[in-house]
Amino acid sequence: MPMGSQSLRRAAWAGLQDSMPRAALLSLHARVEGVDSSTWEDSSLAQLWGPRYNAYVVPTRDFALFSLGRLPDDAKGRLRAERMAERLRAKLNGRRLTDREIGRELGLGNELRYAATTGTVAIRWEGARAPTVWTVAAAKVDPADACRELARRYLHVYGPTTADRFARWAGISRRSATQAFASLEPSLLPVRTPLGDEWLLAEDEPSVRAGETAAAPTRLLPSGDAYFLLHGAERELLLPREDQRQRLWTSRVWPGALLVEGEIRGTWRRAQHTVVIDAWTRLSRGSREAVEAEAVALPLPGLERPIEVVW
């Protein structure tokens, strides 16, 4: 897509996971032209502890969807989130501190993230140091409405799918996910897929039936990119070969996915200025040149030397 706020918001429609340093930036680069090392700071985008309490880049205007939309539906979980948010607000008192600093002051660790579901905690993470944390005013949005819209976003990007998979992706209860899908049912289309009975947004049916678009020559998708942020049998649809699935979805930190002409053809990793490509099949000379051109063009900040590609 061409560079612009609308394109950035569309690329981040279901959020961009940013758990690996600058993963969201590279996900933007794979979808939007002209992305540079500072694009993640565009005013149309914001950061928070989003689905599954991972660092996420989301559209600024949709901050409430990715926070309040995940507020626990049980009294105990909601009280825990609200109490944590109140402790953060009182201790920060308008300050901005790293999560480690405020954690030390409160005597807490990662449980600070429980407060994120109240819609009052924003972060800034540059990928190298601890994220900076501060509090904001919660949007006047009903959590159930926010969850329903979050489910719509998930259906658009990940569908066809099910309420159970939405619950797993968002890190919410199955009850909340089921209720969200039930409230969307008038706008959903039941479909049968190789994985069984699933749901699709009815408005997305024309684009699903339209057939494939021209595949990009190559893309280097970062760890956690929405294209392969899948689990269970979904992975078998994307990669039928078990040995390839094991190399992409490792038990530790996932590598990036090498996408060549619309198919995952290998993995990649980066260490400083070196990008290591592990191709699973023999690539044509043109494809190799396209991969190298894409690697050299990655908008990575702070590199002191040009990117070197190692096959």
Buried (B, 14 or more C-beta within 10 A) or exposed (E): EEBBBEBBBEBBBBBBBBBBBBBBBBBBBBBBEEBEBEBBEBEBBBBBBBBBBBBBBBBBEBBBBBBBBBBBBEEEBBEBBBEBBBBBBEBBEEEBBBBBBBBEEBEBEEEBBBBBBBBBBBBBBBBEEBBBBBBBEBBEBEBBBBBBBBBBBBBBBBBBBBBEBBBBBBBBBEEBBBBBBEBBEEEBBEBEBEBEEBBBBEEBEEEEEEEEEEEBBBBBBBBBBBBBBBEEEBBBEBBEEEEBBEBBBEEEEBBBBBBBBBEBBBBBBBEEEEBBBBBBEEBEEEBBEBBBEBBEEBBBBEEEEEBEBEE
